[in-house]
Amino acid sequence: MHSEHENGSRFIAFRKNLAALANTYNGLGGIDEFVFQRDEGRIAAKTQKLLDSTIKDVKNAVKQPIYYTGGGENPDKPFDYSPDNDAVILGADLWRELLLLGHIISDTLVMRWAELTSDISKGEVSMSQMVEILIKDIQPERNVSDAREVYRSQKRLECVWTGSVLPGSFDVDHAIPFVFRQFALEFISG
């Protein structure tokens, strides 16, 4: 559990690819931009390859803990990993209990993960910082730069509030519906 050390030889299997993926989005808006690009199907081919490798590394890393936590070869184990479906298989009774207790389990996992992260980082990341990250509702910010380019290409623009003709400089409202972002991108590109 605590085998990863600065001068150690054992590292989390997916750290290298995950760090590279995070660094890709560092200056682009972070996880919000990643989620937006993923949901829009706009991840660059090179980045998609890195994402696929990261997902593969994570899946491989969790197979063994799932197997042993589930009971290994015990025929009465509560859950198992299915390589055919690439999924964790639960019995109906356990699934029903998880549905009923999901909110408690989720909160407990967040707190435990935050505590463990703080402990492993030797206090470099506080438990409260980690909780804030783990419970963050990721809502990609609305990028107004694409819309601004569309508006700049128009011959005559009017203010939506006053009807006045806009001068060379103008502000774009941040509340542009997401559906129009794709339209703006298509308009600009072609």
C-alpha positions as a printed Julia matrix, in Angstrom:
190×3 Matrix{Float64}:
   0.0     0.0     0.0
   2.8     2.42    0.82
   5.44    0.91   -1.49
   5.92    3.95   -3.71
   8.86    6.01   -2.49
  10.91    8.73   -4.15
  14.0     6.49   -4.34
  12.08    3.22   -4.5
  11.81    0.72   -7.31
   8.08   -0.04   -7.07
   5.67    2.46   -8.54
   1.95    2.54   -9.23
   1.58    0.85  -12.61
  -0.51    3.6   -14.19
   1.32    6.63  -12.72
   3.47    7.42  -15.78
   0.6     7.46  -18.29
  -1.82    9.16  -15.9
   0.72   11.91  -15.13
   1.36   12.41  -18.87
  -2.39   12.61  -19.5
  -2.84   15.14  -16.68
   0.11   17.2   -17.98
  -1.5    17.29  -21.44
  -4.47   19.17  -19.99
  -2.55   21.26  -17.44
  -2.54   24.45  -19.51
  -5.78   23.73  -21.35
  -8.26   23.97  -18.5
  -7.49   20.79  -16.58
 -10.01   18.07  -15.97
 -12.91   20.28  -17.06
 -11.48   20.57  -20.57
 -10.62   16.86  -20.63
 -14.22   15.94  -19.75
 -15.58   18.37  -22.33
 -13.34   16.99  -25.1
 -14.11   13.4   -24.09
 -17.86   14.01  -24.05
 -17.72   15.83  -27.4
 -15.49   13.13  -28.96
 -12.8    15.74  -29.65
  -9.73   14.23  -27.98
  -6.72   14.42  -30.3
  -5.55   11.06  -31.68
  -2.24   11.15  -29.78
  -4.02   12.02  -26.52
  -6.67    9.34  -27.13
  -3.9     6.77  -27.48
  -2.45    7.93  -24.15
  -5.92    7.77  -22.55
  -6.44    4.23  -23.87
  -3.05    3.16  -22.46
  -3.89    4.76  -19.11
  -7.25    2.98  -18.93
  -5.58   -0.32  -19.83
  -2.96    0.21  -17.09
  -5.64    1.02  -14.49
  -7.69   -2.04  -15.46
  -4.64   -4.27  -15.13
  -3.74   -2.71  -11.79
  -7.15   -3.39  -10.22
  -7.61   -6.98  -11.4
  -5.52   -8.56   -8.64
  -6.97   -6.54   -5.72
 -10.49   -7.27   -6.96
  -9.67  -10.96   -7.22
  -8.21  -11.23   -3.72
 -10.67   -8.86   -2.03
 -13.46  -10.88   -3.59
 -12.14  -14.06   -1.98
  -9.64  -15.44   -4.51
 -10.55  -19.05   -5.37
 -13.28  -19.26   -2.71
 -16.47  -20.45   -4.47
 -18.63  -18.41   -2.04
 -16.93  -15.1    -2.8
 -19.26  -12.06   -2.95
 -17.85  -10.67   -6.21
 -15.42  -11.54   -8.97
 -13.68  -10.01  -11.95
 -14.72  -11.17  -15.42
 -11.96  -10.7   -18.0
 -14.44  -11.6   -20.75
 -16.71   -8.67  -19.9
 -13.95   -6.55  -18.33
 -16.26   -6.02  -15.37
 -16.74   -6.72  -11.68
 -19.53   -9.27  -11.21
 -21.75   -9.0    -8.12
 -24.48  -11.27   -6.85
 -28.02   -9.85   -6.84
 -28.19   -9.74   -3.02
 -24.95   -7.76   -2.75
 -26.02   -5.46   -5.57
 -29.32   -4.7    -3.82
 -27.49   -3.89   -0.57
 -25.04   -1.64   -2.39
 -27.92    0.23   -3.97
 -29.53    0.75   -0.56
 -26.28    1.78    1.14
 -24.59    3.44   -1.84
 -24.57    6.95   -0.4
 -22.94    5.74    2.84
 -20.39    3.66    0.95
 -19.61    6.52   -1.42
 -19.06    9.0     1.42
 -16.92    6.48    3.29
 -14.78    5.8     0.22
 -14.24    9.5    -0.38
 -13.17   10.07    3.21
 -10.9     7.0     3.28
  -9.33    7.86   -0.08
  -8.7    11.44    1.08
  -7.19   10.22    4.35
  -4.97    7.71    2.56
  -3.83   10.27   -0.02
  -2.92   12.74    2.71
  -1.08   10.03    4.6
   0.84    8.81    1.54
   1.78   12.37    0.57
   3.07   12.91    4.11
   0.77   15.91    4.51
   1.73   17.57    1.22
  -1.91   17.16    0.2
  -4.32   17.81    3.05
  -7.31   15.59    3.62
  -9.64   18.56    3.07
  -7.98   19.38   -0.29
  -8.45   15.8    -1.41
 -12.11   15.7    -0.31
 -12.74   18.88   -2.3
 -11.18   17.31   -5.41
 -13.02   14.0    -4.99
 -16.48   15.53   -4.57
 -16.07   18.17   -7.27
 -18.92   18.13   -9.74
 -17.15   18.43  -13.06
 -19.02   20.87  -15.24
 -16.87   21.9   -18.18
 -16.65   25.66  -18.43
 -18.31   27.2   -21.42
 -15.55   28.27  -23.74
 -16.47   31.62  -25.26
 -13.4    31.89  -27.5
 -14.99   29.72  -30.2
 -18.14   31.85  -30.19
 -16.07   35.06  -30.25
 -14.37   33.86  -33.48
 -17.75   33.21  -35.09
 -19.0    36.66  -34.09
 -15.83   38.38  -35.31
 -16.32   36.85  -38.76
 -19.73   38.56  -39.09
 -20.03   41.86  -40.98
 -22.45   43.52  -38.58
 -23.12   42.65  -34.97
 -25.76   44.08  -32.69
 -25.97   43.95  -28.91
 -28.66   41.49  -27.86
 -29.73   43.82  -25.03
 -29.76   47.25  -26.67
 -29.8    46.58  -30.42
 -26.83   48.94  -30.86
 -24.23   48.12  -33.49
 -21.16   46.68  -31.76
 -17.76   48.32  -32.2
 -14.61   46.33  -32.92
 -14.33   45.11  -29.33
 -17.12   43.35  -27.48
 -17.77   40.88  -24.7
 -19.28   37.45  -25.25
 -21.76   36.29  -22.62
 -20.54   33.2   -20.76
 -23.98   31.57  -20.92
 -23.72   30.22  -24.46
 -25.61   26.91  -24.71
 -23.31   23.92  -25.19
 -25.12   22.92  -28.38
 -23.95   26.14  -30.03
 -20.3    25.41  -29.23
 -20.27   22.52  -31.72
 -22.0    24.73  -34.3
 -19.38   27.43  -33.76
 -16.53   24.93  -34.17
 -18.01   23.61  -37.41
 -18.6    27.15  -38.67
 -14.99   28.18  -37.99
 -13.47   25.05  -39.51
 -15.42   25.06  -42.56
